[in-house]
C-alpha cells in the first residue's frame, strides 16, 4: 500500500510536511493545499513548492481551476519548476468554491467537466491526477461522472466517496467506491475516514486490489497512524513533542509575531488534541490564548 498525506488548506504546508518526513517517515507522497491559477505565482505559493523547502519529499501540486487555458498556463510554470505531475481538485465542498463551478462544483455538470478535461489533456504538459467527490447532492450522480473520468488517461483518481452536501459528515459511500473499482481503468486511491488501524484493515479486507490510500484528518490526529498500520508501536508523547516542536519552530521562523504562530498551531491542535482524549478541555484554552508563553504552558500541560 502507498500512503499519501491529504492536502488541508492552511495546515499541510511545507513545514508540516517536513515534520512528518522527519519524525514519521512513512508517507510516500504529499499533496500541496490547493492554489488557483495565476500568470505569476505569489511568493507564498512558490515558497511552499520549491525543492529547498521539500527535501526528499515526493510532492504533487494541487490546482483549483476549471479552465483548460489555466491548466496549460499553470502546467508550464510547474514544469519549469521541475514538477512532472499535477493534481486537479474536484472535491472541495466550500460554498465560495462551488459557486464558481470549481472544486466539487464542477461535478454538477458532467458535460462541462468532459469538455474541460478534453481540452486540458490536449494542452497541459504534465501528468494529471484528480481528487474527486462522487457528486454534488446525490450519489446517483456518480455514474455519469465516472463515464467522464473513464475517457481520460489519468495518472490516478483519488476518490473521497461523499457528495458535496455531506461536507465531512455522514459515512463514506463505499458502494460508490466499489462501483469505481469495478468500472474505471486508471489507478484508484481511496480517501475518507481512515482514523485507526482497524479502519485500514476493514478497508483492505473489502478492497484488497486497491494499492494506495490518502489520509488527512486521521494523520493529523495521530501522526504515527501509518507507522502503526505498518506494524510500528504507537507514537509516544516524546515523539509527538518533537513533531510539534519542529512545527512551532518552523512557524516562528516564517511569521513575524506570536499571533500568527499561535493561530497556525490552533489549526494543528484542532486535530492533534484527539491523540490526547483526556486533555480535550485544553483545546478551549489553546483556542483562547494569544501569546506564545501562554501557549507553551498549555502545551506543557498536555504533554506532561
C-alpha positions in Angstrom: 0.0 0.0 0.0 1.2 3.5 -0.8 0.2 6.2 1.7 -0.5 9.9 0.8 -0.9 12.8 3.1 -4.1 14.7 2.1 -3.9 18.4 1.4 -5.7 20.5 4.1 -5.8 24.2 3.4 -3.8 26.3 5.9 -2.4 23.1 7.6 -0.3 20.8 5.4 2.2 23.3 4.1 5.9 22.5 3.8 6.6 23.0 7.5 4.1 20.3 8.5 5.2 18.1 5.6 8.8 18.2 6.8 7.8 17.4 10.3 6.1 14.3 9.1 9.0 13.3 6.9 11.5 13.8 9.8 9.5 12.2 12.7 7.0 9.8 11.0 8.7 8.9 7.7 6.1 6.5 6.4 4.3 8.7 3.8 5.0 8.0 0.1 3.5 11.1 -1.4 2.4 14.6 -0.3 0.0 17.0 -2.0 0.0 20.7 -1.6 -3.1 22.5 -0.4 -4.9 23.8 -3.5 -4.0 27.1 -5.1 -5.6 29.0 -8.0 -4.2 29.8 -11.4 -2.1 32.9 -11.8 0.1 34.3 -14.5 2.7 34.6 -11.9 2.6 32.6 -8.7 2.9 34.6 -5.5 5.8 34.2 -3.1 3.8 32.2 -0.6 2.9 29.5 -3.1 6.5 29.4 -4.5 7.9 29.1 -1.0 5.6 26.1 -0.5 6.6 24.4 -3.7 10.4 24.9 -4.1 12.6 21.9 -3.6 14.7 23.5 -0.9 11.6 23.5 1.3 10.6 19.9 0.4 13.9 17.9 0.6 13.4 14.2 0.0 9.6 14.7 -0.3 7.6 13.4 -3.3 5.3 16.4 -3.8 2.4 17.0 -6.1 0.9 20.5 -6.5 -2.9 20.7 -6.4 -4.7 23.2 -8.5 -8.2 24.7 -8.2 -9.2 25.6 -11.7 -12.0 24.8 -14.2 -10.5 26.2 -17.4 -8.1 24.4 -19.7 -6.2 27.6 -20.5 -5.4 28.0 -16.8 -4.3 24.3 -16.6 -2.0 25.0 -19.6 -0.6 28.1 -18.1 0.0 26.6 -14.6 1.3 23.3 -16.1 4.0 25.2 -17.9 5.1 27.1 -14.8 5.1 23.9 -12.7 7.0 22.0 -15.3 9.7 24.8 -15.3 10.0 24.2 -11.6 10.7 20.6 -12.1 7.3 19.0 -11.5 6.1 16.1 -13.6 2.5 15.8 -12.2 -0.3 18.0 -11.1 -3.5 17.2 -9.2 -6.8 18.7 -10.0 -9.2 19.5 -7.1 -12.7 18.3 -8.0 -13.7 17.8 -4.4 -13.6 20.9 -2.2 -17.1 21.5 -0.8 -16.6 25.2 0.2 -19.5 27.3 -0.8 -17.4 30.1 -2.3 -15.5 27.5 -4.4 -18.6 25.5 -5.5 -20.4 28.7 -6.5 -17.7 29.3 -9.1 -18.1 25.8 -10.5 -14.8 24.8 -9.1 -13.9 22.0 -6.7 -16.9 19.8 -6.2 -19.0 22.4 -8.0 -17.6 21.2 -11.4 -19.2 17.8 -10.8 -22.7 19.2 -11.2 -22.3 19.4 -14.9 -20.7 16.3 -16.4 -20.9 17.7 -19.9 -18.8 20.8 -18.8 -16.4 18.5 -16.9 -15.9 16.4 -20.0 -15.3 19.4 -22.2 -12.8 20.8 -19.6 -10.9 17.6 -19.4 -10.8 17.0 -23.1 -9.3 20.4 -23.6 -7.0 20.1 -20.6 -5.4 16.8 -21.8 -4.6 18.4 -25.1 -2.7 21.3 -23.7 -1.4 20.5 -20.2 2.3 19.5 -20.3 2.1 17.5 -17.0 0.6 14.2 -16.0 -2.8 14.8 -14.4 -4.4 13.2 -11.4 -7.8 14.2 -9.9 -9.1 14.2 -6.4 -12.9 14.0 -6.5 -16.1 13.5 -4.7 -18.9 11.4 -6.1 -21.3 14.2 -6.8 -22.9 17.4 -5.6 -26.1 16.3 -3.9 -26.8 12.7 -4.7 -24.7 9.5 -5.0 -26.7 8.7 -8.2 -24.6 11.4 -9.9 -21.5 9.2 -9.7 -22.3 7.0 -12.6 -22.3 9.9 -15.1 -19.2 11.4 -13.5 -17.4 8.0 -13.9 -18.4 7.9 -17.6 -16.4 11.1 -18.0 -13.4 10.0 -16.0 -13.0 6.7 -17.8 -12.3 8.5 -21.1 -9.1 10.1 -19.9 -5.5 8.8 -19.1 -5.5 10.0 -15.5 -2.3 9.2 -13.6 -4.6 8.3 -10.8 -8.0 9.1 -9.4 -8.3 9.9 -5.7 -11.9 9.2 -4.6 -13.4 10.8 -1.5 -16.8 8.9 -1.6 -19.0 11.7 -0.2 -21.2 14.2 -2.1 -20.5 17.9 -1.7 -23.5 18.4 0.6 -22.1 15.8 3.0 -19.1 18.1 3.6 -17.2 15.8 6.1 -20.3 14.4 7.8 -22.1 11.1 7.3 -20.4 7.9 6.3 -18.3 7.5 3.1 -20.3 5.7 0.4 -18.3 2.5 -0.1 -20.7 1.3 -2.7 -19.7 4.2 -4.9 -16.1 3.4 -4.4 -16.8 -0.3 -5.3 -18.5 0.9 -8.5 -15.4 2.8 -9.4 -13.2 -0.2 -8.7 -15.3 -2.4 -11.0 -15.5 0.2 -13.8 -12.6 2.6 -14.0 -9.3 1.6 -15.7 -6.9 4.1 -14.0 -5.2 3.5 -10.6 -7.6 4.4 -7.8 -6.7 5.9 -4.4 -9.1 5.8 -1.5 -9.6 8.8 0.8 -12.0 9.1 3.7 -12.4 8.4 7.4 -9.3 6.2 8.0 -8.6 7.1 11.6 -7.4 3.8 13.1 -5.6 0.6 12.2 -9.0 -1.1 12.4 -10.4 1.3 9.8 -7.5 0.5 7.5 -7.9 -3.3 8.0 -11.6 -3.1 7.3 -11.0 -1.2 4.0 -8.2 -3.6 2.8 -10.3 -6.6 3.5 -13.1 -5.3 1.3 -10.8 -3.8 -1.4 -7.6 -5.8 -1.5 -6.9 -4.7 -5.0 -6.6 -1.0 -4.0 -2.9 -0.2 -3.5 -3.0 3.5 -2.5 -4.7 5.4 0.3 -4.8 9.2 1.1 -5.2 10.1 4.8 -5.8 13.6 6.1 -7.6 14.2 9.4 -6.6 10.8 10.7 -2.9 11.6 10.3 -3.2 15.0 11.9 -5.0 13.4 14.9 -2.4 10.7 15.1 0.8 11.5 13.2 2.1 8.0 13.7 -1.0 6.3 12.2 0.7 5.0 9.1 3.5 3.7 11.2 1.0 1.7 13.3 -0.6 0.3 10.2 2.9 -0.8 9.1 3.4 -2.6 12.4 5.3 0.0 14.5 4.5 0.9 18.0 2.0 3.8 18.7 3.8 7.1 18.9 4.6 8.3 22.4 4.5 11.8 23.9 8.2 12.3 23.2 7.7 11.7 19.5 4.6 13.9 19.4 6.5 16.6 21.2 9.4 16.5 18.7 6.9 16.7 15.8 5.1 19.6 17.5 8.2 21.5 18.3 9.6 21.3 14.8 6.3 22.8 13.5 6.4 25.6 16.1 10.0 26.4 15.3 9.3 26.4 11.6 6.3 28.8 12.0 8.4 31.0 14.3 10.9 31.4 11.5 8.5 32.5 8.8 5.9 34.5 10.8 6.7 37.8 12.5 4.7 37.6 15.7 3.1 35.3 18.3 -0.4 35.8 17.0 0.4 34.2 13.6 2.3 31.3 15.1 -0.3 30.6 17.7 -3.1 31.0 15.1 -1.5 28.3 12.9 -0.9 26.0 15.8 -4.5 26.2 16.7 -5.3 24.7 13.3 -2.9 21.8 14.2 -4.4 21.2 17.6 -7.9 21.1 16.3 -6.9 17.6 15.1 -3.9 16.7 17.3 -5.9 17.0 20.6 -7.6 13.8 19.6 -4.3 12.0 20.4 -4.9 13.1 24.0 -8.5 12.3 24.7 -8.1 13.0 28.4 -6.9 16.6 27.6 -9.8 17.6 25.4 -10.6 20.5 27.7 -7.2 22.1 26.8 -8.3 22.7 23.3 -10.6 25.6 24.5 -7.6 27.1 26.3 -5.5 26.9 23.2 -8.3 28.5 21.1 -8.4 31.4 23.5 -4.7 32.1 24.0 -2.9 34.8 22.1 0.7 34.7 23.2 3.5 32.1 22.9 4.3 32.0 26.7 0.6 31.2 27.4 0.5 28.7 24.5 3.6 26.9 25.7 2.2 26.5 29.2 -0.9 24.9 27.9 1.0 22.5 25.6 3.3 21.6 28.6 0.1 20.5 30.5 -1.0 18.4 27.5 2.4 16.7 27.1 3.3 16.3 30.7 
